[in-house]
Amino acid sequence: MKSALAFDNTLATMPVAPSDVSILILDDNQFDRKRIRRMFESIGSGFHLSEVESLDALSLNLDSKDFDVVLIDFQLPQGDGLEALAQIQKHERNHSAATVMIAGDDQSKVAVRAMKNGCQDYIPKDALSPQTLHTLVLSAIAAAEARPSELADMKQRLDTLMSLLKHHHVSALQPKISSIIQELRSLRTRVYQPHSPLGHELASIEKRCLGLWASLEEVDAIVLNASKEVGPD
């Protein structure tokens, strides 16, 4: 067991949290909520804690106050932590709050699902300590603050990709296909004879070119719709 002096030295070397960090604890177990509260109190001031025990209570608290971080217990009496995560992300007031999923031991699948769904971090309950909570809160806040710039970068890359698709694949190919169609029509006029298989083959090639043209127009429409969905910067 770590001595009191060693523990004090550990806390002294930990990064300083931003002042007035508002944290919401979602856990149906009163003992676990009190345990987490004691851990934060042992770290020091600057953390303002609120507690809820259900998804319904979560909704009411999200409506009433701005939170920097929400600690989410995965196991809830009604629903689970992923439902809570979705509720937070869709909330008008607190959608940008950092989120940390807390679950029982050996819940790697929960961790993967939580991170895939946009949770900033994950920790097993048996790994909770003042040090880990302090680190989690700081890293989750930093990750949440970085998210808008990451989304902006993703939008820029998507815009570039759509531009390349439009100009180098759609716009570049359509004139070439148009030229081929014109040549086919000219050739068919000169060589076509009644019941000639060559004339029918040329007509078939022209039809396939027209189908390719239609496909490019569909791609063009998809690019345009995607641009509208991404929206302005």
N, C-alpha and C positions, 0 to 999 in steps of 0.2 A: 504494500500500500504506500502511496506517495505521502511523504510527510507534509505537515502544514506549511513549513518553510519552503519546501520544494514547490508546493502548489502555489504559494504566493509569488514565487519567482517566475513560475510559468505564466501566471496572469499578467505579471509586470511586463513580460516580453511580448505579449500578444498585441496585435495591431489594435489601435484605438477605434472603436465603433463610432459612426456618426452620432452626434447628439440627438436626443429625442427620436429614437427609432421606435415606431409603433408596430407591435407584433400581435397577431391574433393566433391563438392556439385552438385548433379544432380537434377535440378528443372526447369521446363519450365516457372515458374512465377518469373519474375525479382524482384518483391517486396519481395517475400519470400527469395530469394537468398540474397538480401541486408540485410534483417532482420537477417538472420542467421549469415552473416558476421559481423554485428554490435555486435551481442551477443558474438562472439569469440573475437572481438577486446576489448570488455569490460572485458573479463577474463584476458587478458594480452598477452605478447609475447610468442613465441614458436609454434604458429599455423600458417602454411602457406596454404592459401586457394586458390583453383582454382574452377571455376564455368563452368558448361555446362548446356544446356537446352534441349538436345535431346539424343536419343540412338546413333545416328550417331556421334554427337560431343563427346559422352562418349568414343566411340571406338578410336577416334583420340587421345584423352587425355590419355587414358590408354596406348597407344603405345608410347607416348612421355615422360612419367615421372612415377616414382615409387610413389605410394600412400600408406599411412598407414591406412587411413580410407576413405570410400566413403559413404556419406549421400545420400540416394536414395528417391526421392519423388515417391510415388506409382502411382499417376495420371500423365501420360505423354501424349502429343498430339498423339504420335504414339507408341503403345505398353503400357507396364506398368512397375512398379518397379521390378516385378518378372523376366521379360525379361532382365532388366538391371542387376539384381543379377546373372542370369545365364551367362550373357556375361562376367561379372567380374570373376566369378569362372572358366570359361574356358580360360581366358586370360593368355597367356604365361608369361607375365611380372608381372601382378598385381593380379594373382589368390589368393594370400595369404592376400590381403588387407582386413581389417576388414570392415564389412558392417552394416549400420543401416538404417532401413526402416522408412520413415516418411509418414504418411497418415492423412486423415481428421478425424474428430471426430467419435467415435463409429464405428471403423473399426476393431473389434476384429477378424473377419475372415481373414482380411489382415494380422494381426499380426501372427495368427496361421500358415497361408500359408508361410509367410516369414521365420518364425523360422524353420518350417519343411524343407524348402529348403536351410537351412544353413546360414541364416542371423544371425549375432551376437546379434542384438537387434532391438527394435521397439519403436517408440514414436509417439503419436498423435501430430498434429501440434499445437493444443491449449496448449499442455504441454511444449512446447519449452521455455527454458529460459537459461541464461548463466550457471546457476548451473547444470541444467539437461543435457545440451550439454556437459559440461565439464565431468560430471560423465559418460555419455554415451560413450564418446570417450575413456576414460580410461578403462572402462569395456570391450568395444568392442576390443580394442587392446589386453587386457589381454586374452580375450576369443580366439582371433585369434592366439595368441602366444601359447596357451595351446592346440590348435587343433592337431598339429602333434603328441604330446605325447598321446593324447586321441586316435588317429588313430592307433598309435603303440600298445597301450594297447588293442584296439579292435582286431588288427591283431593277437596278442599273444593269446587272448582268442579264436579266431576262429581257430588258429592252434591247440590249446589244444583240442577243440571240435572235430575237424576233426581227430586228432590222436586217441581220445577215440572211435569215430565212427568206424575208420578203425580197430583198434586192438581189441576192446571189442565186436564189433558187426559183422564186416565182417570176420576178421581173426579167431575169436573164433568160429563162427558158421559154417564156411565152412568145417572144418575137421569133425564136428559132422554130418553135412548133408552127407558128403562123406561116413562116416561109416554106416549111415542109408541106403543109396543107396546100398552099398555092401551087407548088411544083407538082404535087400529086394530081391536082385537078387538071393542070395543064397537060400532064402526061396521059391521064386517062382520056382526055378529049382527043388526043392525037392517035392513041393506039386502040381505043375502044371499038370493037365490032360486035354485032349481035351474037350472043351466046359465047363470047370470048371469055375464057377463065381469067385472063390477065386483067381485064377490066373489072371483074368482080373482086379480084385480089387487091387491086388499087383502091377500090371503094372500101374494102374492109380495113386497109391500112389507114385511110383517111378517117374512118369512123373511130379507130383506136386513138388517133392523134387528137380528135375532138374530145374523146373521153379523158385523155390526159390533160387537155386544156381545162376541162371542167373541174378536174381534180385540183389543178393549180389554183383555180378561182376559189375552191373550197378552202384550201390552205391559206389563201389571202384573207378570206373572211375570218378564219380562226385566229390569225395573227391580229387582225383589227379588233376582234372581240376581246382577245387576251389583253391588248393594250388598254381597252376601256375598263376592264376589270381591275387591272393593276392600278389605274388612276394616275392623277398627276403627282408630281413630287411634293 
